[in-house]
Amino acid sequence: MEAWLQHLTHERRASPRTVEAYAGAVGPYLAFLDRHRGESLTLADYGTLTAGDIRAYLAWRRSGDHPLSARSLSQALSAVRGFHGFLDRRLGTPCPALTLVRGPKVRPGAPRPVSEDQARGMLEEAGTDDDLAPWERARDEAVLTLLWGCGLRISEALSLRRADAPLADTLRITGKGGKTRLVPALPVVRAAVDAYLKALPFIGLDPDEPLFRARRGGPLSPRHVQATVQLLRGRLGLSDRATPHALRHSFATHLLGAGADLRSIQELLGHASLSTTQRYTQVDAAALMGAYAKAHPRA
């Protein structure tokens, strides 16, 4: 397992959180098999597993005090498949029984964005929070503006370095799986980051240090961004769906509603598959039908 995690980190270039999630999924799997078989398994034993052994593990994860949802169980099974694939390719120990096991059916849900007015309200409220120092207000507004204005994930916004600011017209973002994409930085986004830089009290940051800083000078954590949005939605009376990632969803749905094509949105979001981007058509179905009725010659 340690060799597999090293492979994910250094060869597949998976993010630390992805590696942690995979380890958290496969660790219980290995421990369960030892209990299920009544002995510590050797490498060769993993090639003799039956479909019943693997299904017993899945049933165990769906029971108990903290059962996994269908989606979480599907993700755990995906990690198990990745682990066995490594055993097959690198250590010559295939597990044929794994091909007989199917995970639970997971119905993909539609993204849950916030409206344009709600997104604007969150940015404005972040910039007027009297409980924070002026530079902290500017920082929070800049981060949220990046999420909505560029469609970034939290990790991508917080991965910006001091050398990246002031922002250029285009940002080079490294997303999931080490994939790099180019994202235009709107003037309002650049202005928000410039305002943060002007108010930032920590001078002399090295070019490779994180751009966004916490109150005591350390790198800003994703948890702070999540807590900030949680506070903002309470003040604005928004639902629980108003999360930092919802601003990324809003970036896509608002572009789609304004006439952007799916291929362009796919590139801006960094989706590997167009089918992932197509989920946004469920959200903006009304706008699409309006465009159809307006443009079709027989409408």
PAZAPA-4460 file (N, C-alpha, C; in steps of 0.05 Angstrom, whole numbers, plus 32768, in hexadecimal, padded with zeros to 4 digits):
% residues 299
    n_x    n_y    n_z   ca_x   ca_y   ca_z    c_x    c_y    c_z   seq   type   mol
   8011   7FE8   8000   8000   8000   8000   8011   8019   8000     1      M     A
   8027   8019   800F   8039   8030   800F   8045   8035   7FF3     2      E     A
   804C   801F   7FE5   8056   8022   7FCA   8041   802E   7FB8     3      A     A
   8028   8026   7FBB   8013   8031   7FAB   800F   804F   7FB0     4      W     A
   800F   8057   7FCA   800C   8073   7FD0   8023   8084   7FC5     5      L     A
   803B   8079   7FC6   8052   8086   7FBA   804E   8089   7F9C     6      Q     A
   8043   8074   7F90   803E   8075   7F73   8029   808C   7F6D     7      H     A
   8014   808E   7F7D   8000   80A3   7F79   800D   80BE   7F7C     8      L     A
   801E   80C1   7F90   802A   80DB   7F96   803E   80E4   7F81     9      T     A
   8050   80D3   7F79   8067   80DB   7F69   8064   80D5   7F4B    10      H     A
   8054   80C0   7F44   8051   80BA   7F28   8036   80C5   7F1D    11      E     A
   8021   80C0   7F2C   8007   80CA   7F23   8003   80E8   7F2B    12      R     A
   8015   80F2   7F3C   8014   810E   7F45   7FF9   8115   7F51    13      R     A
   7FED   8103   7F60   7FD4   8108   7F6E   7FD9   811C   7F84    14      A     A
   7FC4   812C   7F8A   7FC6   8140   7F9F   7FC8   8132   7FBA    15      S     A
   7FD3   813F   7FCF   7FD5   8133   7FEA   7FB9   812A   7FF4    16      P     A
   7FA4   813A   7FEF   7F8A   8133   7FF8   7F7F   811A   7FEA    17      R     A
   7F86   8117   7FD0   7F7E   80FF   7FC1   7F8C   80E6   7FCD    18      T     A
   7FA5   80E9   7FD2   7FB5   80D2   7FDD   7FA9   80CB   7FF8    19      V     A
   7FA3   80DF   8008   7F98   80DA   8023   7F7D   80CC   8021    20      E     A
   7F6D   80D4   800D   7F52   80C8   800A   7F55   80AB   8001    21      A     A
   7F68   80A5   7FEF   7F6C   808A   7FE6   7F76   8078   7FFC    22      Y     A
   7F89   8083   800C   7F93   8073   8023   7F7C   806E   8037    23      A     A
   7F6B   8081   803B   7F55   807E   804D   7F40   806A   8044    24      G     A
   7F3F   8065   8029   7F2C   8052   801E   7F38   8036   801E    25      A     A
   7F52   8033   8017   7F5E   8019   8014   7F67   800D   802F    26      V     A
   7F6F   801E   8042   7F77   8015   805C   7F61   8003   806A    27      G     A
   7F48   800D   806C   7F33   7FFC   8077   7F2E   7FE3   8067    28      P     A
   7F32   7FE4   804D   7F2E   7FCD   803C   7F42   7FB7   8043    29      Y     A
   7F5B   7FBE   8046   7F6F   7FAA   804D   7F6A   7F9F   8069    30      L     A
   7F63   7FB0   807C   7F5E   7FA7   8097   7F45   7F94   8097    31      A     A
   7F31   7F9B   8088   7F19   7F89   8087   7F20   7F6E   807C    32      F     A
   7F31   7F6D   8067   7F37   7F53   805B   7F46   7F41   806F    33      L     A
   7F58   7F4D   807F   7F66   7F3D   8093   7F52   7F31   80A7    34      D     A
   7F3E   7F41   80B0   7F2A   7F37   80C2   7F18   7F22   80B4    35      R     A
   7F11   7F28   809C   7EFE   7F17   808D   7F0B   7EFB   8088    36      H     A
   7F24   7EFB   8081   7F32   7EE2   807C   7F3D   7ED5   8095    37      R     A
   7F3E   7EE4   80AB   7F49   7ED9   80C4   7F67   7ED7   80C5    38      G     A
   7F75   7EE5   80B4   7F92   7EE4   80B4   7F9C   7EFD   80A5    39      E     A
   7FB6   7F02   80A8   7FC2   7F18   809A   7FC8   7F0F   807D    40      S     A
   7FBF   7F1D   806A   7FC2   7F15   804E   7FDD   7F1C   8043    41      L     A
   7FE8   7F0A   8033   8001   7F10   8025   7FFA   7F1C   800A    42      T     A
   800F   7F24   7FFB   800B   7F2F   7FE1   7FFC   7F1B   7FCF    43      L     A
   8005   7F02   7FD0   7FF8   7EEE   7FBF   7FDB   7EEA   7FC5    44      A     A
   7FD4   7EEE   7FDF   7FB8   7EEA   7FE7   7FA5   7EFE   7FD9    45      D     A
   7FAF   7F16   7FD3   7F9E   7F2A   7FC6   7F96   7F21   7FAA    46      Y     A
   7FA4   7F0F   7F9F   7F9D   7F05   7F84   7F88   7EEF   7F86    47      G     A
   7F83   7EE4   7F9E   7F70   7ECE   7FA1   7F56   7ED8   7FAD    48      T     A
   7F52   7EF2   7FB0   7F39   7EFC   7FBB   7F22   7EF4   7FA8    49      L     A
   7F0B   7EEF   7FB4   7EF3   7EE9   7FA5   7EE1   7F01   7FA3    50      T     A
   7ECE   7F00   7F91   7EBA   7F16   7F8F   7EAB   7F18   7FAA    51      A     A
   7EA7   7F01   7FB7   7E99   7F02   7FD1   7EA8   7F11   7FE6    52      G     A
   7EC3   7F0E   7FE5   7ED3   7F1D   7FF9   7ED0   7F3B   7FF5    53      D     A
   7ED0   7F44   7FDC   7ECF   7F61   7FD7   7EB3   7F6B   7FDC    54      I     A
   7E9F   7F5B   7FD5   7E83   7F63   7FDB   7E7E   7F64   7FF9    55      R     A
   7E8A   7F53   8008   7E88   7F54   8025   7E93   7F6E   8030    56      A     A
   7EA9   7F77   8025   7EB5   7F90   802D   7EA1   7FA7   8027    57      Y     A
   7E95   7FA7   800F   7E82   7FBC   8008   7E6A   7FBC   801B    58      L     A
   7E61   7FA4   8021   7E4A   7FA2   8034   7E51   7FAD   804F    59      A     A
   7E6A   7FA7   8058   7E73   7FB1   8072   7E74   7FD0   8072    60      W     A
   7E7D   7FDC   805C   7E7E   7FF9   805B   7E62   8006   805A    61      R     A
   7E4E   7FF7   8052   7E33   8002   8050   7E23   7FFE   806A    62      R     A
   7E30   7FF0   807E   7E22   7FEB   8097   7E30   7FF9   80AE    63      S     A
   7E28   7FF4   80C6   7E35   7FFF   80DE   7E2A   801B   80E5    64      G     A
   7E37   8028   80F8   7E2E   8042   8102   7E32   8058   80ED    65      D     A
   7E46   8055   80DC   7E4D   806A   80C8   7E4E   805E   80AC    66      H     A
   7E37   8056   80A2   7E38   8049   8087   7E3E   805E   8071    67      P     A
   7E4B   8054   805C   7E52   8066   8046   7E3A   8069   8034    68      L     A
   7E38   8080   8028   7E23   8085   8014   7E2B   8076   7FFA    69      S     A
   7E19   8074   7FE7   7E1F   8066   7FCE   7E36   8074   7FC0    70      A     A
   7E37   808E   7FC0   7E4C   809C   7FB3   7E67   8097   7FC0    71      R     A
   7E68   8098   7FDB   7E81   8094   7FEA   7E8A   8077   7FE6    72      S     A
   7E77   8065   7FE6   7E7F   8049   7FE2   7E8A   8044   7FC6    73      L     A
   7E7F   8052   7FB2   7E89   8050   7F97   7EA5   805B   7F96    74      S     A
   7EAB   8071   7FA4   7EC6   807C   7FA4   7ED9   8069   7FB2    75      Q     A
   7ED0   805C   7FC8   7EE1   8049   7FD6   7EE8   8032   7FC4    76      A     A
   7ED5   8028   7FB5   7EDA   8011   7FA3   7EED   801A   7F8D    77      L     A
   7EEA   8032   7F84   7EFD   803C   7F6F   7F19   803C   7F79    78      S     A
   7F1D   8044   7F93   7F38   8043   7F9F   7F42   8027   7FA0    79      A     A
   7F31   8014   7FA8   7F39   7FF8   7FAA   7F41   7FEE   7F8E    80      V     A
   7F32   7FF5   7F7A   7F39   7FED   7F5E   7F55   7FF8   7F57    81      R     A
   7F5A   8011   7F5E   7F74   801D   7F58   7F8B   800E   7F66    82      G     A
   7F86   8006   7F7F   7F9A   7FF8   7F8E   7FA0   7FDD   7F81    83      F     A
   7F8B   7FCE   7F7A   7F8F   7FB4   7F6D   7F9B   7FB7   7F51    84      H     A
   7F95   7FCD   7F43   7FA2   7FD1   7F2A   7FC0   7FD5   7F2D    85      G     A
   7FC8   7FE2   7F42   7FE5   7FE5   7F48   7FF1   7FCA   7F4E    86      F     A
   7FE4   7FBA   7F5E   7FEE   7F9F   7F65   7FF2   7F8F   7F4B    87      L     A
   7FE0   7F92   7F38   7FE1   7F83   7F20   7FF8   7F8D   7F0E    88      D     A
   7FFA   7FA7   7F0A   800E   7FB2   7EF7   802A   7FB0   7F02    89      R     A
   802D   7FB7   7F1C   8048   7FB9   7F27   8052   7FA1   7F36    90      R     A
   8040   7F92   7F41   8048   7F7B   7F52   803E   7F60   7F48    91      L     A
   8033   7F60   7F30   802B   7F47   7F24   8016   7F37   7F33    92      G     A
   8004   7F45   7F41   7FEF   7F37   7F51   7FD4   7F41   7F49    93      T     A
   7FC9   7F37   7F33   7FAE   7F3F   7F2B   7F98   7F34   7F3D    94      P     A
   7F81   7F41   7F3C   7F6A   7F37   7F4C   7F52   7F35   7F39    95      C     A
   7F50   7F1E   7F2B   7F3A   7F1B   7F17   7F1E   7F1F   7F23    96      P     A
   7F1A   7F18   7F3C   7F00   7F1A   7F48   7EF5   7F36   7F49    97      A     A
   7F07   7F4A   7F48   7EFE   7F66   7F4A   7EED   7F6E   7F32    98      L     A
   7EF1   7F61   7F1B   7EE2   7F68   7F04   7EC4   7F5F   7F06    99      T     A
   7EBF   7F4D   7F19   7EA4   7F43   7F1D   7E94   7F54   7F31   100      L     A
   7EA1   7F68   7F3D   7E94   7F78   7F52   7E8C   7F93   7F46   101      V     A
   7E73   7F9A   7F4A   7E69   7FB4   7F41   7E62   7FC5   7F59   102      R     A
   7E68   7FDF   7F57   7E61   7FF1   7F6C   7E44   7FF9   7F6C   103      G     A
   7E3B   8008   7F7F   7E20   8011   7F80   7E1A   8025   7F6A   104      P     A
   7E02   8026   7F61   7DFA   803A   7F4D   7DF8   8055   7F5A   105      K     A
   7E06   8068   7F4D   7E06   8083   7F58   7DFB   8095   7F42   106      V     A
   7DE5   80A3   7F49   7DD9   80B5   7F36   7DE7   80D1   7F3A   107      R     A
   7DF5   80DA   7F26   7E02   80F4   7F29   7DEE   810A   7F2D   108      P     A
   7DF3   811A   7F41   7DE2   8131   7F47   7DEA   8149   7F37   109      G     A
   7DD7   815B   7F33   7DDD   8174   7F25   7DED   8187   7F37   110      A     A
   7DFF   8196   7F2C   7E0D   81AA   7F3C   7DFA   81BD   7F49   111      P     A
   7E02   81C8   7F60   7DF0   81DA   7F6E   7DFD   81F6   7F71   112      R     A
   7DFA   8206   7F5C   7E07   8221   7F5D   7DF6   8234   7F6D   113      P     A
   7E01   824C   7F71   7DF1   8262   7F7D   7DEB   8276   7F66   114      V     A
   7DD8   8286   7F6A   7DD0   829A   7F56   7DE5   82B0   7F54   115      S     A
   7DE3   82C0   7F3E   7DF6   82D6   7F3B   7DF3   82EA   7F52   116      E     A
   7DDB   82F0   7F5A   7DD7   8303   7F70   7DE3   82F8   7F8A   117      D     A
   7DDF   82DE   7F8F   7DEA   82D2   7FA8   7E08   82D2   7FA7   118      Q     A
   7E14   82CC   7F90   7E31   82CC   7F8E   7E3C   82E9   7F92   119      A     A
   7E2F   82FD   7F86   7E38   8318   7F8B   7E35   8320   7FA8   120      R     A
   7E1F   8317   7FB4   7E1B   831D   7FD0   7E30   8312   7FE2   121      G     A
   7E39   82F9   7FDC   7E4E   82ED   7FEC   7E68   82FC   7FEA   122      M     A
   7E6F   8305   7FD2   7E88   8314   7FCE   7E87   832F   7FDC   123      L     A
   7E70   833C   7FD9   7E6D   8356   7FE6   7E6E   8354   8005   124      E     A
   7E61   8340   800F   7E60   833C   802C   7E7C   8335   8037   125      E     A
   7E8B   8325   8028   7EA7   831E   8030   7EB8   8337   8032   126      A     A
   7EB3   834B   8020   7EC3   8363   8020   7EBB   8378   8034   127      G     A
   7EA5   8373   8043   7E9C   8387   8057   7E99   837B   8073   128      T     A
   7EA7   8365   8079   7EA5   8358   8093   7EB5   8368   80A7   129      D     A
   7EA8   8375   80B9   7EB5   8386   80CD   7EC4   8377   80E2   130      D     A
   7EC0   835C   80E3   7ECE   834C   80F7   7EEB   8345   80EE   131      D     A
   7EF2   834C   80D6   7F0C   8345   80CB   7F1C   835F   80C6   132      L     A
   7F36   835C   80C5   7F47   8372   80BD   7F43   8379   80A0   133      A     A
   7F48   8391   8097   7F44   8398   807B   7F51   8385   8067   134      P     A
   7F6A   837D   806D   7F78   836C   805B   7F6C   8350   805A   135      W     A
   7F60   8347   8070   7F52   832D   8070   7F39   832E   8060   136      E     A
   7F2B   8344   8062   7F13   8347   8051   7F1A   8347   8033   137      R     A
   7F2F   8355   802D   7F38   8355   8011   7F41   833A   8008   138      A     A
   7F4E   832B   8019   7F56   830F   8013   7F3F   82FD   800D   139      R     A
   7F2B   82FD   801F   7F14   82EC   801C   7F04   82F3   8002   140      D     A
   7F02   830D   7FFD   7EF4   8315   7FE5   7F03   830C   7FCC   141      E     A
   7F1E   830E   7FCD   7F2E   8306   7FB6   7F2C   82E8   7FB1   142      A     A
   7F2C   82D8   7FC6   7F2A   82BA   7FC3   7F0F   82B3   7FB7   143      V     A
   7EF9   82BE   7FC2   7EDF   82B7   7FB8   7EDB   82C1   7F9B   144      L     A
   7EE8   82D8   7F95   7EE6   82E2   7F79   7EF4   82CF   7F66   145      T     A
   7F0A   82C3   7F6E   7F18   82B0   7F5E   7F07   8297   7F59   146      L     A
   7EF8   828E   7F6E   7EE7   8276   7F6B   7ED1   827B   7F57   147      L     A
   7EC4   8293   7F59   7EAE   8298   7F47   7EB7   82A4   7F2C   148      W     A
   7ECB   82B5   7F2D   7ED3   82C2   7F14   7EE4   82B1   7F02   149      G     A
   7EF2   829D   7F0D   7F04   828B   7EFD   7EFC   826E   7EFE   150      C     A
   7EE8   8267   7F0F   7EDF   824C   7F11   7EF4   823A   7F1E   151      G     A
   7F03   8244   7F31   7F18   8234   7F3D   7F0D   8224   7F55   152      L     A
   7F1A   820E   7F5A   7F16   81FF   7F73   7F24   820E   7F8A   153      R     A
   7F1D   8208   7FA3   7F2A   8215   7FB9   7F48   8210   7FB8   154      I     A
   7F50   81F7   7FB4   7F6C   81EF   7FB4   7F7B   81FE   7F9E   155      S     A
   7F6E   8203   7F87   7F7B   8211   7F71   7F7F   822E   7F77   156      E     A
   7F6B   823B   7F84   7F6E   8257   7F8B   7F84   825A   7FA0   157      A     A
   7F85   8248   7FB3   7F99   824A   7FC8   7FB5   8241   7FBF   158      L     A
   7FB6   8235   7FA8   7FD1   822C   7F9E   7FDF   8243   7F90   159      S     A
   7FD2   825A   7F8C   7FE0   8271   7F7F   7FF7   827A   7F90   160      L     A
   800D   8281   7F83   8025   828A   7F91   8028   82A8   7F90   161      R     A
   803A   82B2   7FA1   803E   82CF   7FA1   8048   82D9   7F86   162      R     A
   8056   82C8   7F77   8060   82D0   7F5D   804A   82D2   7F48   163      A     A
   8033   82C7   7F4E   801C   82C8   7F3B   800E   82E3   7F3C   164      D     A
   8013   82F3   7F50   8004   830C   7F54   8018   8323   7F51   165      A     A
   800F   8339   7F45   7FF5   833E   7F39   7FEE   832A   7F22   166      P     A
   7FD5   8324   7F20   7FCD   830F   7F0D   7FD0   8319   7EF1   167      L     A
   7FD7   8306   7EDF   7FD8   830C   7EC3   7FBB   8309   7EB7   168      A     A
   7FB9   830E   7E9E   7F9E   830B   7E91   7F95   82EE   7E91   169      D     A
   7FA8   82DB   7E93   7FA2   82BF   7E92   7FB1   82B1   7EA8   170      T     A
   7FA3   829F   7EB7   7FAF   828F   7ECC   7FB5   8273   7EC2   171      L     A
   7FCC   8269   7EC9   7FD2   824D   7EC3   7FCD   823D   7EDD   172      R     A
   7FB9   822C   7EDC   7FB0   821E   7EF4   7FB5   8200   7EF1   173      I     A
   7FC1   81F5   7F05   7FC5   81D8   7F06   7FB0   81CB   7F18   174      T     A
   7F9F   81BB   7F0C   7F88   81B0   7F1A   7F8B   8193   7F21   175      G     A
   7F75   8185   7F22   7F76   8168   7F2A   7F86   8158   7F16   176      K     A
   7F94   8145   7F20   7FA4   8134   7F0F   7FBC   8142   7F02   177      G     A
   7FC3   8159   7F0C   7FDA   8167   7F01   7FD4   8174   7EE6   178      G     A
   7FBA   8176   7EDE   7FB3   8181   7EC4   7FB4   81A0   7EC6   179      K     A
   7FC0   81AC   7EB2   7FC4   81C9   7EB1   7FB0   81D5   7E9D   180      T     A
   7FA4   81EB   7EA5   7F91   81F9   7E93   7F96   8217   7E95   181      R     A
   7F8D   8226   7E81   7F8F   8243   7E81   7F74   824F   7E86   182      L     A
   7F72   8261   7E99   7F59   826D   7EA0   7F5C   828C   7E9E   183      V     A
   7F4B   8299   7E8F   7F4C   82B7   7E8E   7F45   82C3   7EA9   184      P     A
   7F54   82D7   7EB0   7F4F   82E6   7EC9   7F42   8300   7EC2   185      A     A
   7F28   8303   7EC9   7F19   831B   7EC3   7F25   8333   7ED2   186      L     A
   7F21   834B   7EC8   7F2B   8363   7ED6   7F21   8364   7EF3   187      P     A
   7F08   835C   7EF8   7EFE   835E   7F14   7F0D   834A   7F26   188      V     A
   7F16   8334   7F1B   7F26   8320   7F2B   7F41   832C   7F30   189      V     A
   7F4E   8337   7F1C   7F68   8343   7F20   7F67   835A   7F34   190      R     A
   7F52   836A   7F32   7F4F   8380   7F44   7F4C   8377   7F61   191      A     A
   7F3D   8361   7F66   7F39   8357   7F81   7F54   834D   7F8C   192      A     A
   7F64   833F   7F7C   7F7E   8336   7F85   7F91   834D   7F8A   193      V     A
   7F90   8361   7F79   7FA1   8379   7F7D   7F9A   8387   7F97   194      D     A
   7F80   8389   7F9D   7F78   8396   7FB6   7F82   8386   7FCF   195      A     A
   7F82   836C   7FCC   7F8D   835B   7FE2   7FAB   8360   7FE5   196      Y     A
   7FB9   8360   7FCF   7FD6   8365   7FD0   7FDD   8380   7FDC   197      L     A
   7FCD   8393   7FD6   7FD2   83AE   7FE0   7FCE   83AF   7FFE   198      K     A
   7FBB   83A0   8009   7FB5   83A0   8025   7FC5   838C   8035   199      A     A
   7FD2   8379   8028   7FE0   8363   8035   7FF6   836E   8047   200      L     A
   7FF6   8367   8062   800A   8371   8074   8024   8362   8073   201      P     A
   8025   834A   8067   803D   833A   8067   804D   8340   804E   202      F     A
   8062   834E   8051   8073   8356   803B   808B   8343   8039   203      I     A
   8097   8342   8022   80AF   8332   801E   80A9   8315   801B   204      G     A
   8092   830D   8012   808C   82F1   800D   809D   82E7   7FF6   205      L     A
   80A8   82CF   7FF8   80B7   82C3   7FE2   80A4   82BD   7FCB   206      D     A
   80AE   82BE   7FB2   809D   82B9   7F9B   808E   829F   7F9B   207      P     A
   809A   828A   7FA8   808D   8270   7FA7   807B   826B   7FBF   208      D     A
   8078   827F   7FD1   8066   827C   7FE8   8049   8280   7FDF   209      E     A
   8036   8273   7FEE   801A   8277   7FE7   8012   8294   7FE8   210      P     A
   8001   829C   7FD5   7FF9   82B8   7FD4   7FE6   82C0   7FEB   211      L     A
   7FD4   82AE   7FF1   7FBF   82B5   8005   7FC9   82AC   8021   212      F     A
   7FC9   82BF   8034   7FD4   82BA   804E   7FBE   82BB   8064   213      R     A
   7FC2   82AB   8079   7FB1   82AB   8090   7FB8   82C2   80A2   214      A     A
   7FA8   82C5   80B8   7FAB   82DC   80C9   7FC7   82DF   80D5   215      R     A
   7FD3   82C8   80DC   7FEE   82C8   80E8   8004   82C6   80D4   216      R     A
   7FFE   82C6   80BA   8013   82C6   80A6   8017   82AC   8098   217      G     A
   800B   8296   80A2   800F   827C   8094   7FFD   827B   807C   218      G     A
   7FFF   8265   806C   7FEE   8262   8055   7FD1   825F   805D   219      P     A
   7FBF   826A   804D   7FA2   8269   8053   7F99   824C   804D   220      L     A
   7F88   8242   805F   7F7F   8226   805C   7F64   8225   804F   221      S     A
   7F5E   820F   8041   7F44   820B   8035   7F2D   820D   804A   222      P     A
   7F33   8204   8062   7F1F   8204   8076   7F16   8221   807D   223      R     A
   7F28   8234   807B   7F21   8250   8080   7F0D   825A   806B   224      H     A
   7F12   8252   8052   7F00   825B   803C   7EE4   824E   8040   225      V     A
   7EE3   8235   8048   7ECA   8228   804D   7EBB   8235   8064   226      Q     A
   7ECA   823B   807A   7EBD   8248   8091   7EB3   8264   808A   227      A     A
   7EC2   8272   8079   7EBA   828D   8071   7E9F   828C   8062   228      T     A
   7E9D   8279   804F   7E85   8277   803F   7E6E   826E   8051   229      V     A
   7E73   825D   8064   7E5E   8254   8076   7E54   826C   8086   230      Q     A
   7E66   827E   808F   7E5D   8296   809D   7E4E   82A9   808B   231      L     A
   7E57   82AC   8073   7E49   82BE   8060   7E2D   82B5   8059   232      L     A
   7E2A   829B   8055   7E0F   8292   804E   7DFC   8294   8065   233      R     A
   7E06   8293   807E   7DF5   8298   8095   7DEC   82B5   8096   234      G     A
   7DFE   82C7   8090   7DF7   82E3   8091   7DE4   82EB   807A   235      R     A
   7DE7   82DE   8063   7DD7   82E5   804C   7DBD   82D4   804A   236      L     A
   7DBA   82C1   805C   7DA3   82B0   805C   7DA2   829C   8044   237      G     A
   7DBA   8293   803C   7DBB   8280   8025   7DBA   8263   8030   238      L     A
   7DB4   8251   801E   7DB1   8235   8025   7DCD   8228   8028   239      S     A
   7DCD   820F   8032   7DE6   8201   8036   7DF4   81FB   801C   240      D     A
   7DE6   81FE   8005   7DF4   81F8   7FEC   7E07   820E   7FE4   241      R     A
   7E06   8225   7FF2   7E19   823B   7FEC   7E34   8235   7FF8   242      A     A
   7E44   8226   7FEA   7E5F   821E   7FF3   7E74   822A   7FE1   243      T     A
   7E8D   8229   7FE8   7EA2   8233   7FD6   7EA1   8225   7FBB   244      P     A
   7E9C   820B   7FBB   7E9C   81FD   7FA1   7E83   8205   7F90   245      H     A
   7E6E   820E   7F9E   7E56   8217   7F90   7E5D   822F   7F7E   246      A     A
   7E71   8240   7F87   7E79   8256   7F76   7E86   824D   7F5C   247      L     A
   7E94   8237   7F5D   7E9F   822B   7F45   7E89   8221   7F33   248      R     A
   7E75   8214   7F3F   7E5E   820B   7F2F   7E50   8223   7F23   249      H     A
   7E4E   8239   7F32   7E40   8251   7F28   7E50   825D   7F11   250      S     A
   7E6A   825C   7F12   7E7B   8265   7EFC   7E72   8258   7EE2   251      F     A
   7E6E   823D   7EE3   7E67   822E   7ECB   7E4A   8233   7EC2   252      A     A
   7E38   8233   7ED5   7E1C   8236   7ECD   7E16   8252   7EC4   253      T     A
   7E23   8266   7ECF   7E1F   8282   7EC6   7E2B   8286   7EAA   254      H     A
   7E41   827A   7EA5   7E4D   827B   7E8A   7E3A   826D   7E76   255      L     A
   7E30   8256   7E7E   7E1E   8247   7E6C   7E05   8257   7E66   256      L     A
   7DFA   8263   7E7B   7DE2   8273   7E77   7DE7   828C   7E65   257      G     A
   7E00   8295   7E64   7E06   82AD   7E54   7E0E   82A5   7E38   258      A     A
   7E0D   828B   7E31   7E12   8283   7E16   7E2C   8275   7E11   259      G     A
   7E3D   8270   7E25   7E56   8262   7E20   7E51   8245   7E19   260      A     A
   7E62   8239   7E08   7E5E   821D   7E00   7E6C   820B   7E14   261      D     A
   7E62   81F2   7E14   7E6B   81DE   7E28   7E89   81D8   7E26   262      L     A
   7E94   81D8   7E0D   7EB0   81D2   7E0A   7EC2   81E7   7E17   263      R     A
   7EBA   8200   7E14   7EC9   8215   7E20   7EC8   8213   7E3E   264      S     A
   7EB0   820E   7E49   7EAD   820B   7E66   7EBD   81F3   7E70   265      I     A
   7EBD   81DE   7E61   7ECD   81C6   7E69   7EEB   81CD   7E6C   266      Q     A
   7EF5   81DD   7E59   7F11   81E4   7E5A   7F17   81F7   7E72   267      E     A
   7F04   8209   7E77   7F08   821C   7E8D   7F07   820E   7EA8   268      L     A
   7EF6   81FA   7EAA   7EF4   81EB   7EC4   7F09   81D6   7EC7   269      L     A
   7F15   81CD   7EB1   7F2A   81B8   7EB2   7F1E   819D   7EB4   270      G     A
   7F06   8199   7EAA   7EF9   817E   7EAB   7F06   816C   7E95   271      H     A
   7F0C   8154   7E9D   7F18   8141   7E8A   7F03   8137   7E76   272      A     A
   7EEA   8136   7E7E   7ED5   812B   7E6D   7EBF   8140   7E69   273      S     A
   7EB5   8141   7E51   7E9F   8154   7E4C   7E85   814C   7E5B   274      L     A
   7E83   8132   7E60   7E6B   8129   7E6E   7E69   8135   7E8A   275      S     A
   7E80   813B   7E96   7E7F   8149   7EB1   7E74   8165   7EAE   276      T     A
   7E7D   8173   7E99   7E74   818E   7E95   7E56   818F   7E8D   277      T     A
   7E4C   817A   7E80   7E31   8179   7E76   7E1D   817A   7E8D   278      Q     A
   7E26   8174   7EA6   7E13   8175   7EBD   7E08   8191   7EC0   279      R     A
   7E17   81A5   7EB7   7E0D   81C1   7EBB   7DF5   81C7   7EAA   280      Y     A
   7DF1   81B7   7E95   7DD9   81BC   7E84   7DC0   81B5   7E94   281      T     A
   7DC1   81A4   7EA8   7DAA   819E   7EB8   7DA2   81B6   7EC8   282      Q     A
   7DB6   81C5   7ED1   7DB0   81DD   7EE2   7DA4   81F3   7ED1   283      V     A
   7DAF   81F6   7EB9   7DA7   820D   7EA9   7D94   8205   7E92   284      D     A
   7D83   81F0   7E97   7D71   81E6   7E82   7D5E   81FC   7E79   285      A     A
   7D54   820C   7E8B   7D41   8221   7E84   7D4D   8235   7E71   286      A     A
   7D66   823D   7E77   7D74   8250   7E65   7D79   8244   7E4A   287      A     A
   7D80   822A   7E4A   7D85   821D   7E30   7D6C   821B   7E1F   288      L     A
   7D55   8215   7E2C   7D3C   8214   7E1E   7D35   8230   7E13   289      M     A
   7D3B   8244   7E22   7D35   825F   7E19   7D46   8266   7E00   290      G     A
   7D60   825E   7E01   7D71   8263   7DEA   7D68   8254   7DD2   291      A     A
   7D5F   823B   7DD6   7D54   822B   7DC0   7D3C   8238   7DB4   292      Y     A
   7D2A   8241   7DC5   7D11   824D   7DBA   7D17   8267   7DAB   293      A     A
   7D2C   8275   7DB4   7D33   828E   7DA7   7D41   828A   7D8D   294      K     A
   7D52   8275   7D8B   7D63   8272   7D74   7D59   825F   7D5E   295      A     A
   7D48   824B   7D66   7D40   8237   7D52   7D2C   8244   7D3E   296      H     A
   7D30   823F   7D24   7D1E   824C   7D10   7D01   8243   7D12   297      P     A
   7CFC   822C   7D1D   7CE0   8223   7D1F   7CD4   8227   7D3B   298      R     A
   7CE3   8236   7D4C   7CD9   823A   7D67   7CC0   824B   7D67   299      A     A
***
